[in-house]
Every structure is written in C-alpha cells, then in structure tokens.
C-alpha cells in the first residue's frame, strides 16, 4: 500500500475497540509456573488467592486456558473516555534519524493518569466494587499506577490506600497530590505504620524503599482490614490480561493499512505494558502463524531479565506474598534511587519470564543517561514529553532505526509509548544540569541478593 496513504495517527473507531481481553497463556505450550503458597510450597488455590485478591481477579490469575475473556460493558464504557488510543507514525523522528526504517508508537498517555496503567486499574476497581468491598490497597513506584488506581476507585466510590516507594514520594510530589485529589491516602514506604515496614526500616535504616517493600505493606493492610483486598499494577497474569487492549488495538490499526512489523519493543519493569503490547503478536508467533522480533528493554540499574536468575522468589521484600517463578534479582534487592521509578521491581512477570526463557523474545538493558538523551531527542521532534519508563523503549527503537540506516534495511519498528513525563521534571532537571549518574549493580551485590532466594 502506498506510504502516502498512511496518516500520522491511525485511529480506530469506537466500535472497533476490543470487546474481549486476550490471554496469551492459552497459546503457550509451556505455561507459566504456578504461584506457590510460601508456607506449604504448593500451588496457590483459588480460595487462598481470594483472601488477598478479589475473587474474579483470582480466577483470571489462575486461568491459563481461556484465550478470550469478555470485557464487562461498564469497563468498556470507561475505556471509551480515552480509548481507542492512537497509533502514531513517527515521520519526524524518521526524518531526523535519516533512516529507512518505519517507526510507529502506540501512545497510552492520553488520559489524566498519564499512562497505560488505567487499563487495568479500572478493571480491578470494577471487580472490587462488584464484590461489595469497601476499598483496596496497593503499592506504586513512580506513581503512575497509584494515580490510575485512585482515579478508578474514585469512579466506583471505593477507598484507596497507596504505599508509594519513598524515593518516588520525595521525587514526585505532584504525582502524590494527584492521587490525593482523587481521594486516595498516600504513605511513603517503608513506613512505621505497618509491622513489615518497621521491620524493613530496622534492617535497612535510611532506605529509599523499593516496590517489594511497598507491596509488603499494602498486602499487610489489605489482609488485616475487613472489606479490603490488595490490587497490583503489574507482574500478575490478570494485569497482563487487562493490558492486552494495547496490543489488540495496535494490531488492528496496523492491519487496517496492511502493515506488518518486524520489531516490537517495550520497556519492562514488572511486565504490564510489555505484556499488553506484544500479546496478540506473541500469540501469532506461538501458533506458528507469523514471526516477530520482540525486545524487552529494562534499566541497567535493575536488570532482572539480563542479569537475574530464573527461579522461584518472593514477590515482596517482606516475604509475605506468594512465591513466583520469574527472572529475579532477589526480593531483598534494593535498586538505586534512579528516575525510572516504574521499572524498579526486582522481578519480572512469570508469563514474560517463561516466554523469555523459551527464547521467544529478547532483552536488553540501558543506562539512565542514555534513555534521557533519547527522551530529549524524541520530544524535540515528536512533540510529546515521554515518561522515563517509556524512554527505555524509545532508546532501543532509535538504536534499531540507526542500524537500519547502516544496513539500508527498511524494517518496520513498533514500540510502546506508555505515558507522559510531565510529573518527572525533577529527573529532566537533573539530566540537564549534569547531575544524573548511571548506577549499575556489581556482580557481588547481585550475588548477595540472589543468595537469599528461597529453596523450592
């Protein structure tokens, strides 16, 4: 099809929005390993998971055979406020790079939360409300998930208690205030308000916190408060399921113009946006229908895919959550207080970990200053200020486009632009002032953390 017919932004009609979520696990020959009860080391049952999660979400977590799960009308009606989201042809970036590559990005930042996180937040809040709960608890790193969940809970009149990683709480006060605007309570983690928080502070005085710490606190409050459940913004199977709307819309938009991507790129922290973006493409790959090169991009400061170990580990620092088999740096690993807050989790989605271990996708790690250079380059020509997390995907998309320039190959690159960076200006300021550093954990540091992995 003539390139001139491809617009800058490819929009779907409202009627073309997905009516079902796609569960990639249904097409996986090697299923993700089950969550284990930390006490018995046996697979978690629906009854056990329902003590922590909403019952319907627990069912979704365990379902690895149903390929398509209907999206309730109430959730689709909410999605219509900001979905379908645009697939953008990065013509200006292509011109700036002088590359023969064709670059597309799926933009998920066109809602008040500023990121893709709202896709799952509204689903989880819906199921909590349907179950008759009073409220939910959660953790948040950079704040995108906490912001999205506070919006979703406000919509359904649910109480929302957020434990925010302390370094992000201090770096991103405006994220905190958006959450409070929507009615959420926000506590810097680790805190003195929970038993596990006090224990972590005793063991790690002055710690800047981690997602693992915040998860422990949120879970403790949920299981000890009547009428509450815990919800998570990444990592879990249920979250990747909800985020599949990203990939389903992307594929439908590409199909409209008979575009077949060669490379699909997403940033990776716990796996929510990456899993959502790649799901239908990975499904085709698993079924032997098509082949794609899929690249996960993670921070060099928290390199669970590229330097972690594929093993069972606790999902949280306080070791109160189920054990998940994943690529992990160890639940005791405390990442450096860099600015890619949403990518500071010690482990990776069990689903994505299995796909990576099976050789169905690649992973690379990039340093912090490098991703901010890419973010600035992108912002200057495409007109969107990207989030630091999203900029990991931008970095590798640019790198791949420059390789095409060297070889003359006209590859089609698709990446996920997960959100905007307007609440990340402290990070941009440090980058512009030359105050940003690149921290990479040593082999000795990782070995010390991995040595504490549980025996399964």
Phi, psi and omega per residue, in radians:
X1 nan 2.504 -3.092
X2 -1.072 2.333 -3.128
X3 -1.076 -0.513 -3.104
X4 -1.112 -0.404 -3.096
X5 -1.446 -0.144 -3.139
X6 -1.539 2.002 -3.097
X7 -1.288 2.944 3.065
X8 -1.059 -0.764 -3.129
X9 -2.128 2.225 3.094
X10 -1.751 1.968 3.125
X11 -1.847 2.485 2.977
X12 -1.620 2.724 3.018
X13 -1.307 2.729 3.120
X14 -0.978 -0.640 -3.126
X15 -1.195 -0.272 -3.125
X16 -1.605 -0.019 3.074
X17 -1.044 2.540 3.119
X18 -1.005 2.403 3.059
X19 -1.738 -0.173 3.128
X20 -2.408 2.591 2.968
X21 -1.478 2.607 3.112
X22 -1.827 2.239 -3.110
X23 -1.782 1.706 -3.059
X24 -1.079 -0.408 -3.123
X25 -1.080 -0.466 -3.128
X26 -1.105 -0.477 -3.112
X27 -1.751 0.044 -3.133
X28 -1.482 2.183 3.076
X29 -1.167 -0.796 3.053
X30 -1.693 1.839 -3.098
X31 -1.261 2.664 3.041
X32 -1.030 2.508 3.117
X33 -1.127 2.544 -3.083
X34 -1.248 2.694 2.972
X35 -1.153 2.467 -3.131
X36 -1.970 2.491 3.007
X37 -1.148 2.183 -3.071
X38 -1.135 -0.349 3.137
X39 -1.512 -0.867 -3.059
X40 -1.611 -0.309 -3.059
X41 1.104 0.385 3.066
X42 -1.785 2.709 3.133
X43 -0.948 2.404 3.135
X44 -1.150 2.372 3.109
X45 -1.594 2.900 3.081
X46 -1.023 -0.724 -3.135
X47 -1.084 -0.756 -3.140
X48 -1.150 -0.780 -3.139
X49 -1.147 -0.559 -3.112
X50 -1.212 -0.242 3.048
X51 -1.344 -0.290 -3.139
X52 -1.935 -0.798 -3.111
X53 -1.828 2.850 2.972
X54 -1.031 2.557 -3.041
X55 -1.047 -0.781 -3.124
X56 -1.130 -0.638 3.096
X57 -1.198 -0.627 3.081
X58 -1.105 -0.678 3.092
X59 -1.096 -0.753 3.110
X60 -1.116 -0.627 -3.135
X61 -1.088 -0.644 -3.048
X62 -1.579 -0.231 -3.037
X63 -1.421 1.885 3.114
X64 -2.045 0.391 -3.126
X65 -2.228 -0.368 3.141
X66 -1.505 2.004 -3.035
X67 -1.254 -0.696 -3.083
X68 -2.239 2.253 -3.114
X69 -2.076 2.134 -3.085
X70 -1.009 2.424 3.056
X71 -1.545 2.091 3.141
X72 -0.964 2.562 -3.091
X73 -0.999 -0.661 -3.120
X74 -1.092 -0.624 3.123
X75 -1.281 -0.743 3.108
X76 -1.080 -0.647 3.101
X77 -1.103 -0.682 3.087
X78 -1.181 -0.768 3.118
X79 -0.929 -0.616 -3.064
X80 -1.089 -0.302 3.102
X81 -1.179 -0.441 -3.106
X82 -2.493 0.033 3.107
X83 -2.094 2.737 -0.037
X84 -1.174 2.558 3.105
X85 -1.580 2.686 -3.021
X86 -1.337 2.567 2.906
X87 -1.778 2.103 -2.979
X88 -1.905 2.316 3.010
X89 -1.492 2.102 -3.062
X90 -1.468 1.081 -3.115
X91 -0.993 -0.743 -3.067
X92 -1.184 -0.685 3.105
X93 -1.166 -0.718 3.102
X94 -1.014 -0.777 -3.127
X95 -1.124 -0.751 -3.126
X96 -1.089 -0.683 -3.127
X97 -1.408 -0.245 -3.095
X98 0.945 0.874 -3.075
X99 -1.985 2.558 3.033
X100 -1.365 -0.146 3.139
X101 -1.156 2.606 3.031
X102 -1.837 2.162 -3.020
X103 -2.016 2.263 3.073
X104 -2.208 2.576 3.028
X105 -2.389 2.441 3.090
X106 -1.595 2.009 -3.025
X107 -1.655 2.019 -3.094
X108 -1.873 0.223 -3.056
X109 -1.694 0.200 -3.036
X110 -1.605 0.804 2.989
X111 -2.512 2.903 -3.016
X112 -1.049 -0.559 3.120
X113 -1.211 -0.349 3.048
X114 1.419 0.162 -3.101
X115 -2.723 3.120 3.134
X116 -1.244 -0.211 -2.990
X117 -1.052 -0.435 -3.100
X118 -1.124 -0.439 -3.131
X119 -1.014 -0.671 3.125
X120 -1.638 -0.546 -3.114
X121 -1.030 -0.771 -3.106
X122 -1.199 -0.588 3.107
X123 -1.159 -0.799 -3.103
X124 -1.190 -0.656 3.080
X125 -1.152 -0.661 3.120
X126 -1.052 -0.824 -3.113
X127 -1.207 -0.549 3.074
X128 -1.160 -0.767 3.125
X129 -1.135 -0.738 -3.133
X130 -1.087 -0.535 3.137
X131 -1.412 -0.146 3.114
X132 1.460 0.427 -3.125
X133 -1.357 2.784 3.076
X134 -1.411 -0.662 -3.076
X135 -3.031 -3.068 -3.117
X136 -2.385 2.791 3.043
X137 -2.126 2.709 3.131
X138 -2.801 3.009 3.000
X139 -1.952 2.846 2.987
X140 -2.628 2.512 3.125
X141 -1.624 -1.539 3.137
X142 -1.249 -0.334 3.082
X143 1.970 -0.176 -3.127
X144 -1.081 -0.778 -3.140
X145 -1.157 -0.795 3.119
X146 -1.053 -0.692 3.101
X147 -1.105 -0.822 -3.128
X148 -1.098 -0.766 -3.108
X149 -1.176 -0.651 3.110
X150 -1.093 -0.667 3.080
X151 -1.120 -0.810 -3.105
X152 -1.124 -0.734 3.133
X153 -1.165 -0.652 3.091
X154 -1.075 -0.699 -3.133
X155 -1.090 -0.643 -3.104
X156 -1.802 0.195 3.106
X157 1.004 0.816 3.076
X158 -1.910 2.556 3.018
X159 -1.285 2.526 -3.092
X160 -2.351 2.064 3.128
X161 -1.948 2.062 -3.050
X162 -1.979 2.269 2.992
X163 -1.835 1.963 -3.026
X164 -1.811 2.268 3.121
X165 -0.867 2.238 -2.955
X166 -0.939 -0.753 -3.100
X167 -1.112 -0.658 3.105
X168 -1.270 -0.630 3.074
X169 -0.975 -0.669 -3.126
X170 -1.461 -0.625 -3.112
X171 -1.335 -0.492 -2.986
X172 -2.245 1.168 -3.111
X173 -1.105 -0.472 -3.110
X174 -1.269 -0.584 3.019
X175 -1.035 -0.784 3.135
X176 -1.016 -0.733 -3.091
X177 -1.263 -0.512 3.040
X178 -1.132 -0.754 3.104
X179 -1.036 -0.775 -3.136
X180 -1.170 -0.587 3.084
X181 -1.043 -0.640 3.127
X182 -1.524 0.146 2.992
X183 1.695 0.054 -3.125
X184 -1.427 2.633 2.948
X185 -1.643 2.414 -3.053
X186 -2.195 2.145 -3.111
X187 -2.104 2.239 3.087
X188 -1.186 2.383 -3.074
X189 -2.092 2.429 0.108
X190 -1.343 2.629 -3.081
X191 -2.205 3.018 3.090
X192 -1.594 0.113 -3.061
X193 -1.512 -0.172 3.129
X194 -2.250 2.777 3.119
X195 -1.124 -0.772 -3.109
X196 -1.218 -0.572 3.095
X197 -1.129 -0.757 3.120
X198 -1.116 -0.668 3.132
X199 -1.143 -0.753 3.138
X200 -1.130 -0.713 3.125
X201 -1.151 -0.582 3.103
X202 -1.189 -0.684 -3.116
X203 -1.388 -0.547 -3.103
X204 -2.264 1.258 -3.117
X205 -1.016 2.353 3.097
X206 1.347 0.143 -3.111
X207 -1.066 2.558 3.093
X208 -1.516 -0.026 3.053
X209 1.551 3.017 3.102
X210 -2.723 2.888 3.075
X211 -1.080 -0.600 3.103
X212 -1.067 -0.698 3.091
X213 -1.128 -0.829 -3.085
X214 -1.120 -0.653 3.088
X215 -1.056 -0.789 -3.128
X216 -1.001 -0.786 -3.122
X217 -1.151 -0.769 -3.110
X218 -1.118 -0.692 3.133
X219 -1.163 -0.745 3.136
X220 -1.017 -0.785 -3.127
X221 -1.159 -0.686 -3.113
X222 -1.116 -0.837 -3.050
X223 -1.318 -0.272 -3.138
X224 -1.809 0.067 -3.123
X225 -2.074 2.119 -3.124
X226 -1.112 2.340 3.088
X227 1.458 0.231 -3.135
X228 -2.125 2.666 2.990
X229 -2.383 2.824 3.118
X230 -1.642 2.450 3.044
X231 -2.236 2.597 -3.048
X232 -2.204 2.499 -3.040
X233 -1.643 -0.038 -3.122
X234 -2.757 -3.015 2.985
X235 1.232 -0.899 -2.999
X236 -1.239 2.704 3.109
X237 -1.035 -0.718 -3.111
X238 -1.071 -0.621 -3.124
X239 -1.238 -0.764 3.089
X240 -1.072 -0.619 3.093
X241 -1.048 -0.896 -3.119
X242 -1.095 -0.647 -3.095
X243 -1.307 -0.101 3.135
X244 -1.097 -0.262 3.070
X245 -1.032 -0.513 3.132
X246 -1.097 -0.939 -3.110
X247 -1.191 -0.662 3.137
X248 -1.092 -0.759 3.088
X249 -1.159 -0.714 -3.138
X250 -1.049 -0.822 -3.114
X251 -1.134 -0.723 -3.139
X252 -1.129 -0.681 3.112
X253 -1.141 -0.737 3.108
X254 -1.135 -0.735 -3.130
X255 -1.085 -0.534 3.130
X256 -1.014 -0.578 -3.091
X257 -1.971 0.314 3.092
X258 0.952 0.703 3.131
X259 -1.695 2.231 3.098
X260 -2.041 1.980 -3.115
X261 -1.235 2.576 3.019
X262 -1.621 -0.675 -3.055
X263 -2.260 2.325 3.080
X264 -2.142 2.217 -2.981
X265 -2.221 2.359 3.061
X266 -2.523 2.586 3.043
X267 -1.277 2.671 -3.052
X268 -2.382 2.126 3.042
X269 -2.124 -1.199 2.998
X270 -1.878 -0.429 3.029
X271 2.116 0.012 -2.999
X272 -1.113 -0.924 -3.077
X273 -1.294 -0.669 3.129
X274 -1.082 -0.843 3.130
X275 -1.063 -0.690 3.124
X276 -1.178 -0.738 -3.118
X277 -1.149 -0.769 -2.994
X278 -1.530 -0.188 -2.932
X279 -0.894 -0.951 -3.097
X280 -1.216 -0.514 3.095
X281 -1.234 -0.723 3.084
X282 -1.126 -0.625 3.095
X283 -1.039 -0.771 3.095
X284 -1.091 -0.691 3.134
X285 -1.144 -0.748 3.141
X286 -1.138 -0.613 -3.129
X287 -1.459 -0.044 3.122
X288 1.331 0.336 -3.096
X289 -1.497 -0.661 3.140
X290 -2.587 2.944 3.094
X291 -2.254 2.431 3.108
X292 -2.381 2.652 2.977
X293 -1.629 2.040 -3.070
X294 -1.996 2.218 -3.056
X295 -2.143 2.178 3.000
X296 -1.654 2.348 -3.114
X297 -2.082 2.155 -3.119
X298 -2.199 2.828 3.113
X299 -1.268 2.472 3.114
X300 -1.123 -0.348 -3.133
X301 -1.405 -0.278 3.141
X302 -2.506 1.176 -2.938
X303 -1.597 1.220 -3.049
X304 -1.150 -0.735 3.100
X305 -1.161 -0.913 -2.941
X306 -1.409 -0.371 -3.131
X307 -2.327 0.030 -3.125
X308 -1.470 -3.117 -3.140
X309 -2.035 2.414 3.115
X310 -1.493 1.780 -3.028
X311 -2.800 2.897 3.018
X312 -1.256 2.390 3.133
X313 -2.649 2.814 3.042
X314 -1.226 2.523 3.111
X315 -1.389 -0.147 -3.068
X316 -2.445 2.789 -3.105
X317 -1.223 -0.576 -3.125
X318 -1.363 -0.083 3.080
X319 1.011 0.766 3.088
X320 -1.953 -0.213 -3.106
X321 -1.575 2.946 3.078
X322 -1.067 2.817 3.053
X323 -1.527 2.375 3.099
X324 -2.158 2.425 3.043
X325 -1.478 2.066 -3.023
X326 -2.794 2.912 2.947
X327 -1.304 2.124 -2.998
X328 -2.418 2.699 3.021
X329 -1.789 0.042 -3.105
X330 1.751 2.335 -3.078
X331 -1.138 -0.294 3.118
X332 -1.485 -0.110 -3.097
X333 -1.218 2.190 3.069
X334 -1.888 1.884 -3.085
X335 -1.200 2.791 3.098
X336 -1.133 2.630 -3.115
X337 -1.339 1.039 3.123
X338 -1.433 -3.032 -2.990
X339 -1.757 0.038 3.054
X340 -1.570 1.071 -2.949
X341 -0.969 -0.608 -3.113
X342 -1.341 -0.064 -3.120
X343 -2.048 0.538 -3.059
X344 -1.849 0.370 -3.124
X345 -1.439 2.537 -3.035
X346 -1.322 -0.279 -3.094
X347 -2.279 -3.137 -3.102
X348 -2.267 2.617 3.097
X349 -0.718 2.354 3.117
X350 -1.073 -0.638 3.120
X351 -1.116 -0.870 -3.140
X352 -1.181 -0.607 3.112
X353 -1.073 -0.735 3.127
X354 -1.154 -0.742 3.122
X355 -1.103 -0.691 3.126
X356 -1.186 -0.744 -3.131
X357 -1.155 -0.489 3.104
X358 -1.438 0.011 3.097
X359 1.342 0.351 -3.098
X360 -1.570 -0.111 3.084
X361 -2.651 2.823 3.140
X362 -1.867 2.940 3.050
X363 -2.543 2.459 3.052
X364 -2.363 2.685 3.057
X365 -2.035 2.528 -3.108
X366 -2.304 2.656 -3.078
X367 -1.509 2.740 -2.989
X368 -1.065 -0.830 -3.110
X369 -1.137 -0.550 3.117
X370 -1.146 -0.701 -3.109
X371 -1.273 -0.529 3.085
X372 -1.268 -0.542 3.024
X373 -1.116 -0.713 3.106
X374 -1.165 -0.692 3.133
X375 -1.070 -0.770 -3.137
X376 -1.148 -0.759 3.128
X377 -1.064 -0.752 3.135
X378 -1.142 -0.813 -3.098
X379 -1.048 -0.645 -3.061
X380 -1.234 -0.411 -3.121
X381 -1.971 -0.444 -3.095
X382 -1.791 -0.174 3.008
X383 1.388 0.159 3.094
X384 -2.089 2.288 3.065
X385 -1.512 1.879 -3.025
X386 -1.433 2.669 3.021
X387 -1.168 2.649 3.090
X388 -0.968 -0.665 3.132
X389 -1.070 -0.884 -3.139
X390 -1.015 -0.564 -3.046
X391 -1.195 -0.283 3.012
X392 -1.135 -0.744 3.101
X393 -1.188 -0.673 3.115
X394 -1.061 -0.743 -3.122
X395 -0.982 -0.857 -3.075
X396 -1.317 -0.554 3.061
X397 -1.089 -0.745 3.087
X398 -1.109 -0.785 3.139
X399 -1.033 -0.757 -3.138
X400 -1.193 -0.619 3.108
X401 -1.168 -0.632 3.116
X402 -1.237 -0.548 3.043
X403 -1.122 -0.666 3.089
X404 -1.113 -0.601 3.099
X405 -1.109 -0.686 -3.136
X406 -1.209 -0.680 -3.054
X407 -1.645 -0.314 -3.097
X408 1.430 0.144 -3.129
X409 -1.364 2.407 3.140
X410 -1.699 1.156 -3.123
X411 -1.403 2.656 3.078
X412 -1.806 2.134 -3.062
X413 -1.982 2.289 3.058
X414 -2.137 2.266 3.064
X415 -2.336 2.808 -3.139
X416 -1.644 2.106 3.012
X417 -1.712 1.627 -2.913
X418 -1.258 -0.382 -3.123
X419 3.117 3.100 -3.105
X420 -1.668 2.813 -3.073
X421 -1.931 0.438 -3.054
X422 -1.243 -0.276 3.039
X423 -1.711 0.173 -3.072
X424 -2.005 0.483 -3.028
X425 -1.242 -0.397 3.037
X426 -1.096 -0.685 3.120
X427 -1.167 -0.791 3.111
X428 -1.086 -0.655 3.110
X429 -1.084 -0.802 3.140
X430 -1.110 -0.648 3.104
X431 -1.125 -0.823 -3.117
X432 -1.174 -0.510 -3.136
X433 -1.513 0.025 -3.133
X434 1.251 0.384 -3.090
X435 -1.739 0.044 -3.103
X436 -1.614 2.378 -3.138
X437 -2.078 2.859 3.088
X438 -1.888 1.985 3.117
X439 -1.877 2.262 3.085
X440 -2.178 2.141 -3.124
X441 -1.091 2.525 3.138
X442 -1.363 2.855 3.083
X443 -1.069 -0.610 -3.130
X444 -1.163 -0.701 3.124
X445 -1.123 -0.765 3.130
X446 -1.175 -0.693 3.133
X447 -1.071 -0.672 -3.136
X448 -1.134 -0.691 3.123
X449 -1.268 -0.763 -3.120
X450 -1.187 -0.417 3.122
X451 -1.154 -0.303 -3.113
X452 -1.669 0.144 3.111
X453 -1.032 2.481 -3.140
X454 -1.191 2.685 3.090
X455 -1.546 2.129 -3.132
X456 -2.159 nan nan
